[in-house]
Amino acid sequence: MNSNDRAITGLVMIAHSAVHTYEMTVPLFMVIWLSEFDVINLGVAQFDVTTATLGAMVTVGYALFGLGALPGGVIVDRLGSRRLISACLLGMGLSYILLGLAPNVLIIALALVVWGVSASVYHPAGLSLISKGVEDRGTGFAYHGIAGNLGIGLGPLLATVLLLFVHWRTVALVFGTPALLASLYATRASFDETAMVEDATADGGSKAESGVESLSEFFSKSKRLFAGSFILVFVVVMCSGLYYRGILTFLPELLRDLPGFKPIPIDSLLSSGILSTLGVESGSSPMLHPQDYFYSGLLLVGVVGQYVGGKLTDRFPVEYGIAGSFGVLAVLALLFVPVSEMGLVPLMALGTVLGMFLFLVQPMYQATVAEYTPTGTRGLSYGFTYLGVFGVGALGGGVAGAILAYADMAVLFLTLAGFATVALTLGLYLARNA
């Protein structure tokens, strides 16, 4: 990678890890909010703080995270990636500062709305920046994905450790500060964000093109995008999002009752001397839940998948990569239930492969979007992409919940295999018609 590649990749890695650190830390706070707050006071009405009301409140922030990707994609084509990434980091940092200062649940809700709106613009801005400014595009996507996975896995782990020693508000304030500093860095970093865009491209785009300038142009350019092969790529990314949310949303719950996942008292793992030093009485320590660590490990293995997937996009046609990767995911979904009945070791082996391929597909479909869209509407294209991944894909959690409520785990994984098979089929079609 050249110096411009490194500068861009460094910035998007910082921003991407921050986005997912904040995203995955909120559930840790929710457990605390349930015990700390009693009511949500709207003035004209009051509601008890329950898993239902708190879950609905948090869903608003997460929904905005997905829905805002499309307007974010439109804006990035107008203003450029640097400004959007800087604004994203600033907004996320301020949202966590507000969260740490929030006196009640309503202000917490406001902080989450600020986070959702701010974070929503990142993916179209960051991915557009890589696609337009990085020469080794696949490698850039790989490092970008690795940073996201580190944020997903290590960010909440750091929050968990901090919560052992300080109040959750302090953790929020501590987490908010780095994003503010990163926002300042984004405004000062030296790079050419259109280094790989020719003055006149074959698809009619140019360095000077300013993207969507009006509502009518938005509809016309969106229509042009979906009139071509991008519509098939869009279905692929929707399938990826549905599979991702469908398998991860309830994975810890599914693992809890399997052999080898029985809770373990922490004091059973420590000597009496260490317990005495820590001031912990035998039999009074918290429980270690193995399924949580299995879940975190699966997410961290995704770092390897992101790197391998990015490297493969530089060496093989992305269409065949999409087909092969989703083919593996379909097989893994079909094998999950029978393997889970064989014991912990076989399931860990399957989980390792699942974690790799669950994230290996991401740099592949990101590169595929770049292959099938014009340069001048690249931000719009990635906006639609992450509307599909995070917006439509968010339905995967609801689909999984409904299946588990009215059927069983076997039906869930059969459904997930169906999502992967659709993506596999479309990948093969694109490969044969490239």
C-alpha positions, 0 to 999 in steps of 0.5 A, a space after each residue: 500500500 502507498 502512503 495515500 492508501 495507508 492514510 485513508 485506511 488508518 482513518 477508516 479503521 479508527 472510525 469503523 472500530 469506533 462505530 461498532 464499539 459503541 453499537 455493541 456496548 449499549 446492550 451492556 448498559 441496558 442490563 444496568 438501566 433495567 435496575 437503575 431506572 423505574 419509570 420513563 416519564 413523558 410528562 403526559 404519561 409514565 411507563 415502567 422501565 421493562 425489557 419491552 419499553 427499554 428494548 423499544 427505546 434502544 431499537 430506535 437508535 439501531 433503526 436509525 443506524 440502518 435507515 440513515 445509511 441511504 441519505 448518508 450515501 446521498 450526502 457523501 456524493 455531495 460533500 465527500 467522505 472526509 467531512 462525513 467521517 469527521 461529523 460521524 465521529 464528532 456526533 458519536 463522541 458527543 452522544 456518549 458524552 450525553 449518555 454519561 451525563 443523562 439524568 433520566 431515560 428520556 435523555 438516554 433515548 436522545 443520546 441513542 438517537 444522536 448516536 444512530 443518526 451519527 453512525 448511520 453515515 459512516 459505512 457509505 462514507 468510509 466504503 466510498 472513500 476506500 473505493 475511490 482513494 485506495 489503490 489496493 482496494 481489497 486490502 483496504 476493505 480487509 483492514 477496514 473489516 478487521 478494525 470493525 471486528 476488533 471494535 465488535 469484540 474488544 470494545 464491549 470487553 473493555 467496557 465489561 472490565 471498566 464496569 467492574 471498577 467504575 460507574 456506567 456513566 464514567 465508562 460512557 464518558 471515557 468512551 466518548 472522548 477518543 471519538 472527539 479526538 479522532 474527529 479532529 484528526 479526520 479534518 487534518 489527515 493528509 490524503 487524496 480521497 479520489 486518487 483512484 478516480 480517473 478524470 473521465 470514467 467509462 461509466 460517465 462519472 468524474 472527479 468533479 461529479 457532485 452526486 445527487 443534487 435534487 430529489 428528482 435526480 435521486 430517483 433517476 439515479 436510483 432507478 438507473 442503479 436498480 435497472 442494472 445488475 446492482 439489484 442482484 447485488 442488493 439482494 445478496 447484501 440483504 441475504 447477508 444481513 438477514 443471515 448475520 442478524 438471524 444467527 447472532 441475535 439469539 446465538 447466546 440464548 441458543 447456546 445456553 442449554 447445550 452441553 458444555 455451556 453450564 454456568 461456572 462460579 468464578 470462585 471455583 477457578 481461583 485459589 483461596 489465596 487469590 479470593 482472599 486478596 480480592 475480598 471475595 467470599 467462597 460461594 458468593 462470586 458471580 457466574 461465568 457464562 461460557 456462551 458469552 465467551 463463545 459468542 465473543 470468540 466467534 466475533 473475534 475470529 471474524 478478524 481473520 475472515 475479514 482479512 482473507 476475504 479482502 485479500 481474495 477480492 484482489 486475486 479472484 473474481 468477486 462473483 465466484 467469491 460471493 458464490 463460494 462463501 455463501 455456499 459454505 455458510 449454507 452448509 454450516 447452517 445445515 450442520 449447526 444443529 447436528 454438530 451442537 449435539 456432538 459436544 463442545 469441541 465439535 461445536 467450537 470447530 464449527 463456530 470457528 469456521 462460521 465466524 470466519 465465513 460470516 465476516 469473510 463475505 463482507 469485503 467481498 460484497 463491498 468490492 462487488 458493489 464497487 464493481 457494479 456501480 458508477 463512480 459518481 454515485 458510489 456513496 448512494 450505492 453504499 447507502 443502499 447497500 447498508 440500508 439492505 444490510 442493517 435496515 432490511 437485515 435487521 429483520 433477521 432478528 425478528 424472523 429468528 425470534 418468531 421461528 424460535 417462538 413457534 417452531 424450533 432451532 432446526 427450522 431457524 437454521 434451515 431458514 438461514 441456509 435458505 438465505 445463504 442459498 439465494 445469495 449463492 445462486 445470485 453470485 453464480 448468475 453474476 459470475 456467468 453473466 459478467 
